[in-house]
Structure formats: C-alpha cells, structure tokens
Amino acid sequence: MIHPNRILLIVMGTFFLIIYNNSLFAQDSLANTKKIISFEGQIYPSSNTDIYSPNFKFRLNLNNSSALRINVDVNREADYKEILELGGDGVGSVEKINSMYQFSLGYEKQKRLKKSLVYSGFEGVLGIGKNDEYGSRTDSISFVSALNYNYKRPVQNFGLRVFFGGEYYVKSNIYVGTEFGFLISKTTYKNGTYQVLNEASVTSADVTENIPKTSRSEMLFSGLGVIRVGFVFK
C-alpha cells in the first residue's frame, strides 16, 4: 500500500508539471503584469492534522520576483454538555473552550511563467490561545449541587516554517494553487490554575491549585494537501 504522504507528493509534483506545461502555451504572460496585493482562502483535507493550518493569506508583491505575506489562522472550539441529577431535577454543565489564534509573517521568492507562478520562502509563526474548562454544579462527572470549578491555562506557540508552492491563473486576477512545507514549532502551556468552589465544604469553600508550565517541540510536514483559491487586486 502506498503511504498517503507519498500520494500527496506525487499529486503535487503532477500539479506543478501541469502548471509548467500550460504556461508554455499560454498567450498572456504574468511576467509583465503588475500585481500588487492578493487575498486567498485555504482549504485543507480532513486527513490534515497540522498544528498550523492558516485559513487566510494576504500577499504584498514587492516586485516581479518577491513578496511579503501574512497568514492568519483562527480556531475556536467550544464543547458544552449537561449533567442531570439522578432521581431529581437538578442540572449541571461542563463547558470546554480551546482556542488558538496564529499569525505568520514571511517572505517569498517567486518565479513567474506564462500563466503560472512557483515560489519558495520562509515565515515566522506566532500563536496565542487557551485551554479552559468550566464546571457548574458538577465535578465534571456527576451532578453536585454545591460544587463549581474552573480550569484555565494559556497556550503560546512559536515556529519557523520553510515552504514551497505554486499557483495557476484561471484568469488574470483569479488563481488556484497548493503549498507544502516543513515546520519547526515549540508550544508552551503556561502556568495555569485549577479552582474549586465548594459551598458545602466545612474547611475551605475556595481552593485554587497552580498548574506548572510545560512545553514541547516538534518538526513536521506542514500544509500537505492544501487547496488555495485567491484573488488579485491590481
């Protein structure tokens, strides 16, 4: 069985060959067309589990062979569930909120063909988020009428990414493309707190524990399978 990553690399290689062959016979040349700013959306396959999968990208072309780019990745997940009292009418709830807002600033070196463009470059990645959980009238498993708790932990991410990509211009201001790269990333889970509010406690109704900082570093493929659709403002 062929590994999925190998299939993606074959598909991307074929895509670039198609772009190159089409560019040789196109009538309009991008090389002489002045394009200043572009904006694009990026779609990832369900199999993509990158820790950095930007949703939107802005590109500022400095000249005909280089550009600055800004990527924006906004992710927020909220999971809410209710916990019912056994043999009663009481209702408790647990809400988990995980969010990460990531941004990157990078540089592209471009090669413009007839109706296509290939590029490579690098970018720095910064992410800020949180992993929070709030429990009301519950210990997270069972209904407890006098018990509330909350878990709060900030998250920060730094990374450096090297990338390669290409795009084909369907029209002079509309393009589709793909991109892949390698990402070195460090994620830090900062000092957090775990607070328990127990109105029925005879010792202390408010107990707060500190959660120590932890971190992890990794190097991985990034962007495999992405489809980019963009619009150029001339």
N, C-alpha and C positions, 0 to 999 in steps of 0.2 A: 504493500500500500504506500502510495506517495504521501509524504508528510504535507499537511496543509500549508506550512510556510513555503515549502518548495513550489507548490502550485501557485501561490501568490506571486512569487518571484518570477515564475515563467510567464504568468499573465501580464505582469508589469513590463517584463522585457519585450513581450509581443506588442504591448501597447506603445512602447517607445519606438519600435520598428515601424509600426503603422504610421505614427506621427511623422517619422523621418521620411518615409516613402511618400506620404501625401504631400509633405512640404515641398518636395522636389518638383511637383507638377502643379502647384497652386499658382494662380495668377497674381494674387495680391501678396505683397511682402510686408511682414511685420517689421523688418529691419528699418524701414523708412517711415514708419508710423509712430508718431509721438503719443505715448500713452502715459498719463500722469498718475492717477490713483485707481486702484481696483479694490473691489469688495467681493468676498466669496463666502459661501456656506460649505461646510464639510460634513460628509455623511460616512459613518463607519459601519462595517458589518457587525452582526450580533456576536460573531466569534472574536471580535477585537476586544481585548481586556486591558488596553493601555491605561496606565495611571495618568497619562496626559493625552487627551483626545480633543483638541480645540474645536469649538463649534463654528467660529467665525474668524476670518483673516482680512486684514487691511494691508495693502501694499502701496508703498510710495516709490515710484521709479525715479532714481536719481539721474540716470542717463539711459542709453540704449543697451547697457550691459550689466547694470547693477541696480539693486533696490533695497530699501529698508522695509521690514514687515513687522506687523503686530498681530499676535494671535490672542484670542480670548476664549476661555473655556469656563462655562458656568454650569455647575452641577449641584443640585439640592434634592435630597430625598427625605421625605417625612413618612414615618410608619406609625400609624395610630391603631390601637386596639383597646377594646373594653373588656373588663374582667367582672363577671357577675357574682354576687354573693350567693353562696349555696344555701338554699332554703329561705332566702329573703329577697328584698327588692333593692338592695344596695348595688351601686355600680362604681367600679374603679376604672382607671385608664392608665395606659402607658404610651408615651409618645417618644419616638426616637428620631432625632434630626441629624443627618450627616450632610455637610455642605463643603464644597471646595471651589474656590474662585481662583483660576490660574490665568496668568498673563505671560506673554513672552515677547521679547524684542530681539530681532535678528537681522542678518544681512544675507542677501542672495547675490550670487554671481550668475548671470544669465547668458544663454546663447540663443539668439533669435534666428529662426529659419523662415520659411515662406509663410506658413500659416500655423506654426507651432513654436514652442519655446521649451527649452530644457534648462534646468538650473541646479545649483547646489549651494550650500551655505551652512550657517550655524546660528543658534539662538540661545539666549539665556531664559530660563523658566522660573517664575516665582508663583507660588500658590499659598493661599491663606484660607483656612476653613475651620471646622469644628466638628466634634463628635459629642453630641449631647443626648441625654435621656431624662425624661420627666415622668415620675410616677405619682398619681393622685389616688389616695385611699387604697393602696396596694403595696405589696412588697415585690412586685413585678410578676408574681406567680399566682397569688391568691388575694382575694378581697380582704383588706384590713381597714376598717372604718377610720381609725385614728392615725394612720401612717401615710406620710408623703415622703418622697425622696427626689433628689436630682443629681445627675452626673454630668459634669461639664469639663470638656477637655479641648483646648485649642490645638490646631494642627498647622504645620508650616512645611512647605516643600520648596527646595531649590534644585535646579537641574541645568545641565548643559546638553544641547542636542545638536547633532550633525545630521543634515538631511539632503535628500536628492529627490527631484521631481520633474514633472513635465506637464504640459497642457496643450490642447489643440483648440484653435479658434474656429468655432462653428460660424460665427460672424465676426466682424472686426472688433466688436465690443463684448462678445459673449464667448466663454471658453469652458471646457471640461478638462479635468486632469486628475492626476494621482500623485502621491508622495509617500516616501518611507524614510526612516532614519534610525539613528542609534541614540539612546538617551541614557545619560548618567544622572542619577537622581538621589537626593537624600531627603527623606521625610522625617520630620521631628514631631513627636507627640509631646507637647509642652506640659508643664506642671498643671494638673487639674485638681478638681475637688469632687468628693462624694459626700453629699449632705443628706442626713436622715432626720425628719421631723416627726417625732412620735409623741402625740398628745397624751397617750396613756402611760408614758414612762414615769416611774416614780423617782428616777435618778436625774436624767437629763433629757429634756424634750428636743434638744437640738444638738446633734452630733455631726461634726464635719471632719472628714479624713482627707489628707493631702495625697495626691497621686503623683509619684515621681516622673520625671521626664524620661522618655525613651526615644530611640531613633533607629532608622535602618537605611542602608544604602544599597543601590542596585544598578545594574546596567542591563538594558534590554532593547529589543527592537521596538520601534515606535511608528505608528501610522500605517501599518500593513493593511491593505485593502481599502484605504480611504478613497472616496469619490469626491472630487472638488468641482463645484459649479460656481463660476464667477462672472462679474460684470465690470467692465472697464469704463471709467469716466474720462472722457477725452478733454 
